[in-house]
Amino acid sequence: MGCKSNQFESDIIKENLIKNGLQEAENIETSDIFVLNSCTVTHKSDNEAFYLLRNAKHKKPDIINILTGCVAQIEKNRLSENDFIDYIIGNDEKLNLYEILQQIIDAKVNCAVSDIMLLTQFHNTPLEDTFKTRASVKIQDGCDNRCSYCIIPFARGKSRSADTGFIIEQINNLASHGFKEVVLTGIHIGLWGKDLGLELIDLLREIENKTTIARYRLGSLNPLEITDDLLEFLVQSKKFCPHFHLSLQSACNKTLKSMNRFYTVEKYLAQIDKINAMFDLPFLGSDIITGYAGETDEDFEITRQNLEKSGLSQIHTFPYSVREGTVGASASGQVDEKEKERRASVVKKISARKLSEFINKNVGTVREILIEKHPNKNGFMKGMTRNYLTVITDSKELSLANTLRQAKILSYENGHIYCEIL
């Protein structure tokens, strides 16, 4: 469940279990063990995790249910007595899951809950095969910020950076296995290097000069972390894909202040304009929370107007979810759930219009695409442009899979972007 870091760690867990002789089951009924790597960013995430675990026990009562991830880290004491959870394993331990399973299965350990500790070091665990065309490389974990709506710093601990040499080695290893693109992920990648006396741009220079990978993307960035120096470097890069995801959260200064976000709408709108001017049709995504505690109708109207005039390409929005243990949970002015949803639907409509406009700007242009798969049952192959558009082509050349090709964007019809391989 959850973020790209969790997905990356889940791939590592899966690979290590298979490497040590376990077999992946097709469904709950044929499995002996169910491992859930959970997310706790909202109460909805928690409830989904509990539903999945209960459902596994209902389908197969003797299954061993193992809960790991951020819910396990935060809710250890509250969950230890639930009969649908057999073992709770924190974030610090989950990458050693095979060794823990040996104790559970071979030694028949009777402990119901393992000790859970916050991470103090970055896990330099390589992922040898992600089973995908594009690979994720986790460069950082944890967060030093204390945004008033977020529980993640308590689940992941302080920011910790992977060593530069390890990251370079991992990227080159992926390139040697045929991968053409990597995505640099983490909980807060803009903090990479803070504990090493370095900055993110230092790592990107190393990736540019010391790796054989053809393309890389950046995960989510705080607007304050996208400096002029970073932009000047990226616009000259031969490997960087012009795709930015800005962690904005609101487009109203009053709401940003109450969220404990240290930037203004005016600053990041100007920054968006600068990025659009510097790059050739860059994809600019964002996150927006609607209905945070204290957000009035007037505050949301300010957000709506600012999003409308922004140069964003797409907006990922979700209603604010009260998370116990955060400042926001006890703040006054909680917004009605239906109103949160209404506001989110308004933002989603803005996002849909902006995405359609962005795609249509690309029609008629020539883009480099990474072809990701062999033809599907309808004879189409899927690819991704550097600026984050998923395109399809009716080319039937099997040799095109996992290659970089120039393609002309032909049209945007019925939700599909069609292109022609040149």
KABEL-V626316 format. One record per helix or strand. SS is the DSSP state (H for helix, E for strand). FROM is the first residue (numbers start at 1). TO is the last residue. If there is no record, write none. Layout:
ss=SS from=FROM to=TO
ss=SS from=FROM to=TO
//
This chain:
ss=H from=4 to=19
ss=H from=28 to=30
ss=E from=33 to=38
ss=H from=43 to=59
ss=E from=64 to=69
ss=H from=70 to=74
ss=H from=76 to=79
ss=E from=87 to=89
ss=H from=94 to=105
ss=E from=134 to=138
ss=E from=140 to=141
ss=H from=152 to=156
ss=E from=160 to=161
ss=H from=164 to=176
ss=E from=181 to=185
ss=H from=189 to=191
ss=H from=194 to=196
ss=H from=200 to=210
ss=E from=215 to=218
ss=E from=220 to=221
ss=H from=223 to=225
ss=H from=228 to=236
ss=E from=240 to=240
ss=E from=243 to=249
ss=H from=253 to=258
ss=H from=265 to=278
ss=E from=283 to=290
ss=H from=297 to=309
ss=E from=314 to=319
ss=H from=327 to=330
ss=H from=337 to=362
ss=E from=366 to=371
ss=E from=381 to=385
ss=E from=390 to=393
ss=H from=398 to=400
ss=E from=404 to=413
ss=E from=416 to=421
//
